[in-house]
Amino acid sequence: MAELSREQVEEKLKEYIDPYMERDLIVTRCVRNVMIDGDQVVVDVVLGFPAGGYREELAGKLKELVESIDGVAQARVNVNTAIQAHSVQKGVKTISSIKNIIAVASGKGGVGKSTTATNLALALSAEGANVGVLDADIYGPSQPRMLGITGKPESKDGQRLEPLVSYHIQTMSIGFLVDEETPMIWRGPMVTQALQQLLGDTNWDNLDYLVIDLPPGTGDVQLTLAQQVPVSGAVIVTTPQDIALLDARRGLKMFEKVEVPVLGIIENMSIHICSQCGHEEHIFGEGGGQRMSDDHDVDFLGALPLDKKIREEVDSGRPSVVAEPEGRIAQIYRDIARRTAAKLALKSKDHAAKFPQIVIQNN
């Protein structure tokens, strides 16, 4: 019998299409090493996105594939994650303590964007990433309530603020600095300056992802973020309703114009399931998010049900991902988080940190 070769193993591994990257692990360069010792095979896989809830399933499926090769008696598959920094808009300086910034946006209010941003951040954390949330809604900050955080941030050096931490998520919001009942009666320039200070003057600690919860619309804050904040990718939240989709398209076009890649669309309040009888009904229409993603050639990241538990849990400061971590809703959020991070992992990397700075001296 001919000896096993690395090529044989790799050809077999190509048969598995990763459900999150939608490509095989050879073309995405996730298979880092194949070791063959007689009829024993060890495969090392390194994913570019956090996959704590998927790692064992992936390892099992790849092990089964490799062991189906003639001449393989036993296979072991090691699956790890290495999250890298990805490229941002041209001319925008990156932040050394943050690998990737993901903006969560919506064209209009009332579509559940902040709830989605909170649960997305918690889901990325549950999958194994180091995550932060910046509440960029200066006029209506909601992250302190949603993450159950009270108190004010401290400053160790009198210059930079320490983020407040809840459920392992580092968080900063204008809501920590003003009373919950105090209205923010500020003009646009003050708001954009506040956003830049909240981002730049916070002592973020080695984040894989900073999720920015944007206010609805395409105004000053969104423009500042698109032009001055190093964003790796954006996520658009919508409902299936035609008017929400119309506004979501405006947000999509805005990010395209400023060259921020849109990682995909999340459809919220997709279907209502009656808590009494289980009847399913598309209250806000059906399939709008999927059609929008098809029309604009962006990924559809997932759909969330219209469920009062989501609202109750986030209002109480214990969002679904932490309130019921094994529940159906939490699993949907985690699936969306893996898909979002996987789409980002396929984008071009930021190699700036790998190159030494060249200093020219006049001797």
Secondary structure as GFF3:
##gff-version 3
##sequence-region A 1 363
A	DSSP	alpha_helix	6	13	.	.	.	ID=ss1
A	DSSP	beta_strand	31	37	.	.	.	ID=ss2
A	DSSP	beta_strand	40	47	.	.	.	ID=ss3
A	DSSP	alpha_helix	55	67	.	.	.	ID=ss4
A	DSSP	beta_strand	74	81	.	.	.	ID=ss5
A	DSSP	beta_strand	98	105	.	.	.	ID=ss6
A	DSSP	alpha_helix	113	126	.	.	.	ID=ss7
A	DSSP	beta_strand	131	135	.	.	.	ID=ss8
A	DSSP	alpha_helix	143	146	.	.	.	ID=ss9
A	DSSP	beta_strand	164	166	.	.	.	ID=ss10
A	DSSP	beta_strand	169	173	.	.	.	ID=ss11
A	DSSP	three_ten_helix	174	176	.	.	.	ID=ss12
A	DSSP	alpha_helix	188	200	.	.	.	ID=ss13
A	DSSP	beta_strand	207	213	.	.	.	ID=ss14
A	DSSP	alpha_helix	220	228	.	.	.	ID=ss15
A	DSSP	beta_strand	233	238	.	.	.	ID=ss16
A	DSSP	alpha_helix	242	257	.	.	.	ID=ss17
A	DSSP	beta_strand	262	267	.	.	.	ID=ss18
A	DSSP	beta_strand	272	273	.	.	.	ID=ss19
A	DSSP	beta_strand	280	281	.	.	.	ID=ss20
A	DSSP	alpha_helix	288	296	.	.	.	ID=ss21
A	DSSP	beta_strand	300	303	.	.	.	ID=ss22
A	DSSP	alpha_helix	308	315	.	.	.	ID=ss23
A	DSSP	alpha_helix	320	323	.	.	.	ID=ss24
A	DSSP	alpha_helix	328	345	.	.	.	ID=ss25
A	DSSP	three_ten_helix	352	354	.	.	.	ID=ss26
###
